[in-house]
């Protein structure tokens, strides 16, 4: 019953501000903002990592996009930034409890993608569409699995 009530509150006749306040799906989407947010959170599920570790691990992301995404996630309260040392300067990023709670959703999205986006007969290491803006490039689904 709760799901039906939440669904009925989302949508028509509401201003954008009211819709975000009343609809948890819209509110969550606004918080995450970009597809890179989910990907970065997915990679941080395995534990704290440095900027360069994330940059090397995430296929198709460049340093500007990663930096912008990490700042956005930190501002949203989803990622912690910890200065590990000043000589040499080292920073580690980790998930907050709120972001860690996205783990089941990310696993479900991965399973859904493997079921519906990978061609029949392909292994679980098949191709998924790239997350880049307007890109037609394909990447391996296994590349999006945290190490």
Secondary structure as UniProt FT lines:
FT   HELIX           2..9
FT   TURN            12..13
FT   HELIX           16..22
FT   HELIX           24..32
FT   HELIX           35..44
FT   TURN            45..46
FT   STRAND          49..50
FT   HELIX           51..57
FT   TURN            59..60
FT   HELIX           63..75
FT   TURN            76..77
FT   STRAND          79..86
FT   TURN            87..88
FT   STRAND          89..95
FT   HELIX           97..100
FT   TURN            101..102
FT   HELIX           103..116
FT   TURN            120..121
FT   TURN            124..125
FT   STRAND          127..129
FT   TURN            133..134
FT   STRAND          138..140
FT   HELIX           141..144
//
